[in-house]
């Protein structure tokens, strides 16, 4: 087990939570994302449409320093716990309704989340869980549904 952690911060509100990584259960994914986030990223987080209480962020091209197809499935489920973070890669032309490539980091902030999309259930790798300040972060997540996308920063703690 490693003590390496991430933070997730809503930039405008200056609200930050701490993410404990699942090094024991998703070691390859944790390592890939740790290396990708050598410098923090900022991204406009949006709210999921099908998955319930989830916000979604992409991994910018500048930080895509690993082959996502080489990552094995790790610690996968379709029913995440509150506070858990997922990694999901959608290759180009994977979905008929959305042919774009997407490198996703998602966070479930409330009860009732599931990894369900327009084509059905999608098992995802869960690489960590927000273990500090989840309630304040969750409030910001809920505001995305009302106010629209918000800038989020993710980086190493």
N, C-alpha and C positions, 0 to 999 in steps of 0.2 A: 504494500500500500504506500502511495506517495502522498506527501502533504501539499503537492502542487494544486492550486485552485485557480478558478477564473472568477471574474466579477462581471456583472451585467448592470449597466447604469443607464437610466433614462436621463439623457443629457440636459434637456431644458429644465426638468424638475429637480435635478441633482439628487435622484433617488437611486441607491445602489444596493444590490444584493450579492451575496457571496455564494459561489457554486463549488460544491465538493465533487470532485471527479471520481468516476467509477473505475479507477485504475485496475482493480481486481477483476472486474466483470467485462470491461470494454477496453483492454489495454492498447490495442492497435488504433482504435478510434481516438482514444485520449491522446495517444502519442502524435497522431496526425494533426489533430486540432491544436494541441499544445505548440507544435512546430509552426503551424499556420498562423497562430496568434502571437508570434514573437513580438509583433507590434499590434496594439489594439486596432480594432475596426470600428467604424461607425456605419450604421445602416438604418434606413427607414423601416422600422418594424410595422408590420400589418397584422390584422387579426385574421385567423383562419375562418373559412366559411363552413367547412364540413366537420371539423375536429372538435368543436366545442371551445372550451376556454384555453385557447392556444394563441400565442403570438409567434410570428415567423420572421426570420431574418435570413438574408443570403450571405454567402461568403464571397467577398469581392474578388475579382480576377487577380488583383495584386497579391492576394493571400492564398491563392490556390496552388500550393507548392507540393501537392501529393496527387497520386492517381486514385481517384475515388472508387474506381472499379476494383482496385486491389485490396480494399478494406473488406474483411470478412464480416458476415453478420455476427453481431455481438450483442448480448443482453437485450434481445428483441422482445417486444410485446406490442399489442395493439391497444392495451388499456394502461396508460401511464399513471403514476402517482402524481399528486399535486406537487409542483415544484420541479418535476423532472424535465431534463433537456434531451432533445433528440437530435440525431444526425440523419439526414436523408439526402440521397443523391438521385436526381432525375436526369437520365441521359437525354440527349436531343432525340426527338421523335418518339419518346417513350409513350406518351399519351396522345391519342388521336386529337383530343380537344385542346391540347397545349403542347406544341412541338418543341418548346424551348428547353434548354438545359437549365437545371437549377441545383444549386448547392445550398441546402437548407439547414439552418439551426433553428429549432423550435423550442418553446418553453410552455409547459402546461401550468397555469396559475390557479386553477380551480378544479373542483370535483366534477366528474362527468366527461372528462376528456377521453378521446379515442383517436387513433390514427386511421381515419376514414376519409376517403377522397371521392372524387367524381366517378371513379371506376370501382370503388369498393374498399375493403380493408387493406391496409398497407402496413405490414410489420416494419418497424423502424428500430434503429440502434439507439439505446438510451445510454448516454455517456456521463451524466452527472445529475445532481439535484441541488436546487437552491436551498441552502441550510441556514442562511442568515438574512433577515429583513424581507422575507417572502411577502408578508402582508402589505407592506408599503409598495413593493414592486407590483404585486397583484392589483393594487388600486390603479396604478399607472397603466397596467395592461387592460383593465376594464375600460379606462378612458379612451383607448384606441377605438373601441366600438362606437363611441359617441363623437369623438373629436377627429378621428382619422389617424393616419400613420404618425408615429413619433420616432425621433432619432434615438437609437440605442447604441451604446458602446459596449463592446465585449473585449476583454483582454485578460492577461495573466495578472494574478494578484501578487 
